[in-house]
Amino acid sequence: MYSQSIGVDSSESAIIESDHLNETEEDVNDDYDRLSEEQESVREILSSVSDISSASHPVSFALDGIG
């Protein structure tokens, strides 16, 4: 993986390393995937007890462009 500097404005202090951005994006995607798996697990558990409980799954929001 090569590193490239990205200027977000004319200030030298505003340079962001692309490697850092790529790593952060990977971390966010990994966390989102784990959250999606947990959400599915909660849905399955609640579905399995729907005959004895009126609990419903928590509301979640999809993030466009993630995952």
VMD Tcl script that draws the C-alpha trace (Angstrom):
set ca {
  {0.00 0.00 0.00}
  {1.51 3.32 -0.96}
  {1.05 6.58 0.86}
  {-0.26 9.70 -0.80}
  {-0.86 13.07 0.80}
  {-4.22 14.66 0.21}
  {-4.60 18.41 0.68}
  {-8.04 19.31 1.98}
  {-7.32 23.03 1.92}
  {-4.35 25.30 1.25}
  {-2.91 24.92 4.76}
  {0.07 22.60 5.24}
  {-1.47 21.43 8.53}
  {-4.50 20.09 6.65}
  {-2.64 17.28 4.85}
  {-4.09 13.83 5.55}
  {-2.24 10.64 4.70}
  {-4.31 8.42 2.40}
  {-3.09 5.32 4.27}
  {-4.72 6.67 7.43}
  {-7.96 7.34 5.56}
  {-7.94 3.84 4.07}
  {-7.28 2.22 7.45}
  {-10.03 4.26 9.07}
  {-12.46 3.28 6.31}
  {-11.59 -0.40 6.82}
  {-12.11 -0.06 10.59}
  {-15.51 1.58 10.08}
  {-16.56 -1.11 7.61}
  {-15.44 -3.88 10.00}
  {-17.39 -2.30 12.87}
  {-20.45 -1.91 10.64}
  {-20.25 -5.57 9.60}
  {-20.05 -6.69 13.24}
  {-22.98 -4.46 14.14}
  {-25.03 -5.91 11.27}
  {-24.26 -9.44 12.47}
  {-25.33 -8.56 16.02}
  {-28.50 -6.96 14.70}
  {-29.37 -10.13 12.81}
  {-28.68 -12.20 15.93}
  {-31.05 -10.01 17.98}
  {-33.74 -10.38 15.32}
  {-33.37 -14.16 15.34}
  {-33.55 -14.36 19.13}
  {-36.63 -12.14 19.31}
  {-38.25 -14.14 16.53}
  {-37.60 -17.37 18.44}
  {-39.45 -16.08 21.50}
  {-42.24 -14.23 19.70}
  {-44.78 -16.77 20.95}
  {-44.05 -15.85 24.59}
  {-42.94 -12.21 24.29}
  {-44.21 -9.08 22.59}
  {-40.72 -7.60 22.35}
  {-39.80 -6.12 19.01}
  {-36.42 -5.56 17.47}
  {-34.73 -2.18 17.96}
  {-34.99 0.38 15.19}
  {-31.83 0.68 13.11}
  {-30.78 2.88 10.27}
  {-28.93 1.84 7.14}
  {-25.85 3.82 6.19}
  {-25.71 4.36 2.44}
  {-22.41 3.38 0.88}
  {-21.24 1.29 3.84}
  {-20.56 -2.39 3.81}
}
mol new
graphics top color blue
foreach p $ca { graphics top sphere $p radius 0.5 }
foreach p [lrange $ca 0 end-1] q [lrange $ca 1 end] { graphics top cylinder $p $q radius 0.2 }
display resetview
